[in-house]
Amino acid sequence: MVARSLTDLLALTYGPVAVLPELLGGVSGVEEAYIYGSWAARYSGEPGRVPRDLDVLVVGEADEDDLYGVAREAERRLGREVNIRRTSRIHWDSANGDPFLESVRSRPLVRLKIEEGRS
């Protein structure tokens, strides 16, 4: 119980849920962002190995080069591989028939609190 609380505190203070919003807040066109995959599953309490990478989904029209730069800076700060995938607002809201988005929505998601203009 104590270990889980300490892990949560560290993740919130120094981990992806602190680092990614700061970096993504400076990117134009980011409407929403989520961590998905194994990191989100562990953060939500599912047992398993510590993830080696971090999967992030950005909703909006952000420039791919800007997102690539964010991923590399996040990797430097977090010490793990960061993969960022972008989808449009229309695609995210409908997601009908898209196996990738259906899979992402069916598993744990950690929504990142992005404040525009931060960087």
Backbone as ProteinMPNN parsed JSONL, in Angstrom:
{"seq_chain_A": "MVARSLTDLLALTYGPVAVLPELLGGVSGVEEAYIYGSWAARYSGEPGRVPRDLDVLVVGEADEDDLYGVAREAERRLGREVNIRRTSRIHWDSANGDPFLESVRSRPLVRLKIEEGRS", "coords_chain_A": {"N_chain_A": [[0.821, -1.194, 0.0], [1.866, 1.3, 0.87], [4.039, 1.447, -0.858], [2.754, 1.631, -3.342], [1.505, 4.139, -3.075], [3.757, 5.799, -2.865], [4.928, 5.328, -5.352], [2.916, 6.396, -7.023], [3.052, 9.101, -6.229], [5.673, 9.797, -7.042], [5.438, 9.364, -9.817], [3.555, 11.314, -10.475], [4.88, 13.641, -9.734], [7.463, 13.652, -10.922], [7.396, 12.048, -13.151], [5.997, 10.802, -16.272], [3.37, 12.003, -16.252], [3.87, 14.499, -15.328], [5.986, 15.54, -16.877], [5.259, 15.266, -19.65], [2.843, 16.91, -20.091], [3.959, 19.454, -19.706], [5.815, 19.626, -21.835], [4.171, 19.15, -24.113], [2.406, 21.245, -23.896], [3.562, 23.429, -25.085], [3.242, 23.057, -27.776], [1.66, 23.86, -30.699], [-1.667, 23.116, -31.731], [-2.239, 20.848, -30.254], [-4.87, 19.288, -28.848], [-5.846, 17.404, -27.006], [-4.277, 14.902, -24.961], [-3.123, 11.612, -24.3], [-1.777, 9.02, -22.276], [-1.261, 5.722, -23.134], [-1.429, 2.124, -23.336], [1.028, -0.126, -21.889], [2.202, 1.412, -19.801], [0.102, 3.085, -18.936], [-1.638, 1.1, -18.101], [-0.228, -0.057, -15.915], [-0.106, 2.19, -14.256], [-2.76, 2.471, -13.704], [-3.157, 0.383, -12.034], [-2.983, -2.27, -12.916], [-1.317, -5.362, -12.733], [2.095, -6.201, -13.599], [5.161, -6.112, -15.541], [7.532, -3.415, -15.246], [7.103, -0.907, -17.577], [9.079, -0.505, -20.542], [8.858, 1.448, -22.369], [6.939, 4.323, -23.414], [3.754, 5.115, -24.463], [2.043, 7.527, -26.272], [-0.849, 9.281, -27.165], [-1.827, 11.856, -29.205], [-4.376, 14.13, -29.705], [-5.504, 16.115, -32.27], [-4.167, 18.659, -34.447], [-1.411, 18.888, -34.422], [1.949, 19.546, -35.473], [3.897, 17.016, -36.946], [6.715, 17.014, -36.806], [7.169, 18.684, -34.61], [6.032, 17.11, -32.59], [7.729, 14.935, -32.704], [10.076, 16.128, -31.749], [9.241, 16.676, -29.123], [8.919, 14.054, -28.18], [11.593, 13.127, -28.218], [12.804, 14.869, -26.35], [11.304, 14.207, -24.081], [12.112, 11.556, -23.789], [14.763, 11.965, -23.067], [14.462, 13.23, -20.574], [12.931, 11.37, -19.107], [14.181, 8.928, -19.332], [13.432, 6.733, -20.865], [12.096, 5.123, -23.803], [9.935, 7.045, -25.849], [6.956, 7.099, -27.561], [5.034, 8.858, -29.78], [1.871, 9.236, -31.111], [-0.334, 10.651, -33.453], [-3.717, 11.746, -33.894], [-6.58, 12.957, -35.656], [-9.134, 15.246, -34.471], [-11.707, 14.624, -35.466], [-11.378, 11.955, -36.235], [-10.727, 10.772, -33.747], [-13.06, 11.291, -32.279], [-14.988, 9.839, -33.691], [-13.902, 7.263, -34.521], [-14.897, 4.916, -35.595], [-14.589, 1.659, -36.596], [-11.796, 1.754, -36.677], [-9.219, -0.186, -35.865], [-6.943, 0.321, -34.257], [-7.594, 2.673, -32.706], [-9.902, 1.727, -31.446], [-8.801, -0.302, -29.889], [-7.093, 1.225, -28.226], [-9.007, 2.749, -26.82], [-10.278, 0.734, -25.41], [-8.673, -0.037, -23.365], [-6.816, 0.943, -20.363], [-6.478, 4.477, -20.029], [-4.538, 7.386, -19.531], [-5.27, 10.546, -19.039], [-3.671, 13.481, -20.018], [-3.039, 16.593, -18.5], [-3.095, 19.299, -20.208], [-1.878, 22.525, -20.602], [-2.27, 25.194, -22.631], [0.3, 27.087, -24.207], [2.302, 26.714, -22.364], [5.708, 26.08, -21.815]], "CA_chain_A": [[0.0, 0.0, 0.0], [2.745, 2.455, 0.945], [4.835, 1.473, -2.083], [1.895, 2.138, -4.421], [1.333, 5.573, -2.856], [5.014, 6.443, -3.202], [5.047, 5.245, -6.811], [1.984, 7.386, -7.58], [3.588, 10.429, -5.963], [6.82, 10.012, -7.92], [4.959, 9.472, -11.201], [2.882, 12.603, -10.629], [5.804, 14.738, -9.517], [8.624, 13.638, -11.805], [7.23, 11.118, -14.25], [5.325, 11.212, -17.509], [2.208, 12.878, -16.075], [4.381, 15.848, -15.074], [6.87, 15.962, -17.962], [4.587, 15.374, -20.954], [2.019, 18.116, -20.244], [4.846, 20.619, -19.849], [6.369, 19.644, -23.19], [3.102, 19.251, -25.113], [1.746, 22.541, -23.756], [4.195, 24.39, -25.974], [3.054, 22.645, -29.171], [0.408, 24.31, -31.3], [-2.505, 22.093, -32.342], [-2.525, 19.737, -29.342], [-6.161, 19.499, -28.184], [-5.863, 16.467, -25.892], [-3.227, 13.893, -25.044], [-3.328, 10.482, -23.407], [-0.832, 7.917, -22.225], [-1.976, 4.458, -23.277], [-0.535, 0.975, -23.353], [1.433, -0.777, -20.637], [2.421, 2.382, -18.718], [-1.225, 3.461, -18.433], [-2.182, -0.065, -17.393], [0.429, -0.14, -14.61], [-0.522, 3.372, -13.491], [-4.146, 2.214, -13.297], [-3.174, -0.694, -11.055], [-2.836, -3.609, -13.475], [0.012, -5.907, -12.451], [2.95, -6.495, -14.739], [6.515, -5.559, -15.536], [7.692, -1.981, -15.464], [7.224, -0.698, -19.024], [10.336, 0.049, -21.065], [8.556, 2.593, -23.212], [5.761, 5.109, -23.093], [2.955, 5.379, -25.659], [1.25, 8.747, -26.102], [-1.732, 9.633, -28.274], [-2.174, 13.273, -29.254], [-5.549, 14.455, -30.512], [-5.404, 17.467, -32.804], [-3.461, 18.858, -35.718], [-0.029, 19.264, -34.131], [2.944, 19.209, -36.475], [4.609, 15.77, -36.642], [8.086, 17.33, -36.417], [7.11, 19.192, -33.236], [5.779, 15.971, -31.714], [8.975, 14.168, -32.682], [10.96, 16.834, -30.822], [8.725, 16.44, -27.773], [9.224, 12.669, -27.829], [13.025, 13.008, -27.929], [13.069, 15.559, -25.085], [10.698, 13.389, -23.028], [13.002, 10.411, -23.597], [15.933, 12.441, -22.328], [14.08, 13.505, -19.188], [12.323, 10.215, -18.431], [15.056, 7.772, -19.401], [12.788, 5.611, -21.542], [11.605, 5.425, -25.144], [8.612, 7.677, -25.902], [6.342, 7.029, -28.885], [3.858, 9.723, -29.859], [1.038, 9.035, -32.301], [-1.318, 11.729, -33.568], [-4.959, 11.498, -34.612], [-7.397, 14.166, -35.746], [-10.301, 15.326, -33.591], [-12.812, 13.904, -36.101], [-11.075, 10.525, -36.159], [-10.81, 10.376, -32.346], [-14.451, 11.325, -31.839], [-15.788, 8.795, -34.339], [-13.123, 6.03, -34.356], [-15.638, 3.749, -36.07], [-13.882, 0.717, -37.445], [-10.346, 1.861, -36.616], [-8.799, -1.157, -34.854], [-6.005, 0.921, -33.317], [-8.3, 3.53, -31.753], [-10.79, 0.877, -30.645], [-7.945, -0.951, -28.905], [-6.67, 2.251, -27.259], [-10.166, 3.109, -25.982], [-10.721, -0.402, -24.602], [-7.684, -0.257, -22.305], [-6.637, 2.138, -19.536], [-5.924, 5.715, -20.576], [-4.224, 8.423, -18.559], [-5.39, 11.83, -19.727], [-2.693, 14.474, -19.592], [-3.606, 17.927, -18.306], [-2.305, 20.196, -21.038], [-2.197, 23.95, -20.565], [-1.681, 25.822, -23.819], [1.235, 28.172, -23.986], [3.378, 26.338, -21.447], [6.918, 25.476, -22.373]], "C_chain_A": [[0.867, 1.261, 0.0], [3.561, 2.577, -0.338], [4.019, 2.025, -3.243], [1.711, 3.644, -4.288], [2.596, 6.337, -3.229], [5.239, 6.441, -4.708], [4.148, 6.275, -7.489], [2.525, 8.796, -7.416], [4.767, 10.748, -6.873], [6.395, 10.179, -9.37], [4.307, 10.822, -11.454], [3.856, 13.769, -10.553], [6.908, 14.807, -10.566], [8.444, 12.811, -13.066], [6.49, 11.699, -15.439], [4.147, 12.164, -17.317], [2.613, 14.295, -15.683], [5.156, 16.375, -16.281], [6.116, 16.194, -19.268], [3.671, 16.586, -21.085], [2.852, 19.381, -20.421], [5.363, 20.735, -21.281], [5.294, 19.837, -24.244], [2.374, 20.586, -25.052], [2.326, 23.615, -24.661], [4.017, 24.085, -27.449], [1.675, 23.077, -29.657], [-0.349, 23.125, -31.896], [-2.786, 20.888, -31.47], [-3.816, 20.065, -28.596], [-6.281, 18.649, -26.927], [-4.675, 15.542, -26.068], [-3.458, 12.853, -23.96], [-2.101, 9.581, -23.425], [-1.679, 6.656, -22.304], [-0.966, 3.322, -23.214], [-0.135, 0.52, -21.966], [1.673, 0.218, -19.503], [1.087, 2.794, -18.109], [-1.846, 2.318, -17.646], [-1.553, -0.196, -16.008], [-0.014, 1.004, -13.712], [-1.943, 3.188, -12.952], [-4.269, 1.016, -12.352], [-3.082, -2.1, -11.596], [-1.428, -4.126, -13.192], [0.784, -6.178, -13.732], [4.309, -5.865, -14.572], [6.491, -4.051, -15.722], [7.901, -1.765, -16.961], [8.566, -0.073, -19.412], [10.094, 1.298, -21.908], [7.242, 3.23, -22.785], [5.046, 5.432, -24.391], [2.017, 6.539, -25.383], [0.42, 8.966, -27.362], [-2.095, 11.099, -28.145], [-3.357, 13.441, -30.185], [-5.4, 15.898, -30.966], [-4.615, 17.485, -34.094], [-2.02, 19.314, -35.497], [0.906, 18.783, -35.235], [3.731, 17.968, -36.041], [6.05, 16.032, -36.197], [8.145, 17.863, -34.987], [6.905, 18.051, -32.246], [7.007, 15.068, -31.611], [9.965, 14.798, -31.702], [10.544, 16.644, -29.373], [9.086, 15.033, -27.312], [10.701, 12.516, -27.457], [13.379, 13.698, -26.609], [12.488, 14.781, -23.909], [11.564, 12.165, -22.744], [14.215, 10.807, -22.762], [15.597, 12.627, -20.848], [13.625, 12.271, -18.423], [13.193, 8.956, -18.452], [14.409, 6.533, -19.983], [12.29, 6.078, -22.902], [10.191, 6.008, -25.059], [8.14, 7.667, -27.351], [5.083, 7.882, -28.88], [3.163, 9.47, -31.188], [-0.042, 10.104, -32.297], [-2.552, 11.239, -34.317], [-5.761, 12.79, -34.637], [-8.568, 14.107, -34.765], [-11.452, 14.5, -34.168], [-12.603, 12.396, -35.98], [-11.208, 10.023, -34.719], [-12.256, 10.301, -31.881], [-15.294, 10.22, -32.467], [-15.158, 7.42, -34.137], [-13.829, 4.771, -34.836], [-14.787, 2.894, -36.99], [-12.376, 0.828, -37.423], [-9.85, 0.932, -35.502], [-7.841, -0.566, -33.816], [-6.739, 1.752, -32.273], [-9.273, 2.737, -30.889], [-9.998, 0.162, -29.552], [-7.508, 0.036, -27.823], [-7.808, 2.573, -26.302], [-10.6, 1.978, -25.053], [-9.808, -0.676, -23.41], [-7.547, 1.019, -21.464], [-5.979, 3.283, -20.301], [-5.627, 6.655, -19.417], [-4.25, 9.741, -19.319], [-4.398, 12.822, -19.137], [-3.344, 15.846, -19.531], [-2.7, 18.941, -19.004], [-2.796, 21.627, -20.888], [-1.503, 24.607, -21.735], [-0.756, 26.945, -23.413], [2.324, 27.878, -22.985], [4.551, 25.798, -22.231], [8.133, 25.895, -21.608]], "O_chain_A": [[0.627, 2.182, -0.781], [3.755, 3.679, -0.849], [4.533, 2.805, -4.045], [1.756, 4.357, -5.29], [2.52, 7.403, -3.841], [5.689, 7.437, -5.274], [4.574, 6.95, -8.426], [2.47, 9.599, -8.348], [4.851, 11.85, -7.416], [6.926, 11.033, -10.08], [4.482, 11.41, -12.521], [3.673, 14.776, -11.236], [7.25, 15.889, -11.044], [9.28, 12.88, -13.967], [6.373, 12.915, -15.594], [3.944, 13.053, -18.144], [1.779, 15.2, -15.704], [4.995, 17.534, -16.663], [6.317, 17.216, -19.924], [3.715, 17.251, -22.12], [2.491, 20.27, -21.193], [5.349, 21.818, -21.866], [5.486, 20.613, -25.18], [1.788, 21.018, -26.045], [1.656, 24.6, -24.97], [4.582, 24.78, -28.293], [0.654, 22.697, -29.084], [0.254, 22.235, -32.496], [-3.504, 19.982, -31.894], [-3.857, 21.007, -27.805], [-6.765, 19.122, -25.898], [-4.13, 15.406, -27.163], [-3.922, 13.161, -22.861], [-1.466, 9.402, -24.464], [-2.695, 6.539, -21.619], [0.231, 3.56, -23.053], [-0.852, 0.743, -20.991], [1.379, -0.095, -18.35], [0.959, 2.847, -16.886], [-2.508, 2.546, -16.633], [-2.263, -0.422, -15.028], [-0.269, 0.797, -12.526], [-2.28, 3.688, -11.879], [-5.371, 0.678, -11.921], [-3.101, -3.052, -10.816], [-0.452, -3.403, -13.39], [0.205, -6.359, -14.803], [4.577, -5.173, -13.59], [5.549, -3.491, -16.283], [8.789, -2.379, -17.552], [9.107, 0.773, -18.699], [11.002, 2.098, -22.132], [6.539, 2.728, -21.908], [5.653, 5.963, -25.321], [1.288, 6.542, -24.391], [0.923, 8.851, -28.48], [-2.605, 11.537, -27.114], [-3.345, 12.956, -31.317], [-5.194, 16.796, -30.15], [-4.423, 16.457, -34.744], [-1.476, 20.056, -36.315], [0.678, 17.741, -35.85], [4.178, 17.884, -34.897], [6.554, 15.347, -35.307], [9.064, 17.532, -34.238], [7.53, 18.026, -31.185], [7.285, 14.505, -30.552], [10.612, 14.098, -30.924], [11.39, 16.47, -28.495], [9.514, 14.844, -26.173], [11.022, 11.843, -26.478], [14.172, 13.168, -25.831], [13.113, 14.703, -22.852], [11.731, 11.779, -21.588], [14.636, 10.075, -21.866], [16.367, 12.225, -19.976], [13.899, 12.139, -17.23], [12.964, 8.027, -17.678], [14.784, 5.411, -19.643], [12.087, 7.271, -23.127], [9.357, 5.525, -24.293], [8.826, 8.158, -28.248], [4.176, 7.662, -28.078], [3.788, 9.488, -32.248], [-0.602, 10.422, -31.248], [-2.457, 10.432, -35.242], [-5.634, 13.622, -33.739], [-8.937, 13.032, -34.292], [-12.104, 13.756, -33.436], [-13.533, 11.654, -35.662], [-11.757, 8.943, -34.501], [-12.641, 9.369, -31.175], [-16.222, 9.718, -31.832], [-15.815, 6.508, -33.632], [-13.396, 3.665, -34.514], [-14.323, 3.353, -38.034], [-11.712, 0.046, -38.105], [-10.04, 1.229, -34.322], [-7.915, -0.908, -32.636], [-6.53, 1.557, -31.076], [-9.445, 3.051, -29.711], [-10.469, 0.036, -28.422], [-7.55, -0.285, -26.635], [-7.591, 2.66, -25.093], [-11.222, 2.23, -24.021], [-10.153, -1.474, -22.538], [-8.103, 2.058, -21.819], [-5.062, 3.086, -21.099], [-6.375, 6.709, -18.441], [-3.372, 10.021, -20.136], [-4.301, 12.98, -17.921], [-4.116, 16.213, -20.417], [-1.684, 19.375, -18.46], [-3.987, 21.903, -21.031], [-0.276, 24.582, -21.825], [-0.982, 27.651, -22.43], [3.199, 28.717, -22.771], [4.358, 25.111, -23.234], [9.244, 25.481, -21.939]]}, "name": "protein", "num_of_chains": 1, "seq": "MVARSLTDLLALTYGPVAVLPELLGGVSGVEEAYIYGSWAARYSGEPGRVPRDLDVLVVGEADEDDLYGVAREAERRLGREVNIRRTSRIHWDSANGDPFLESVRSRPLVRLKIEEGRS"}
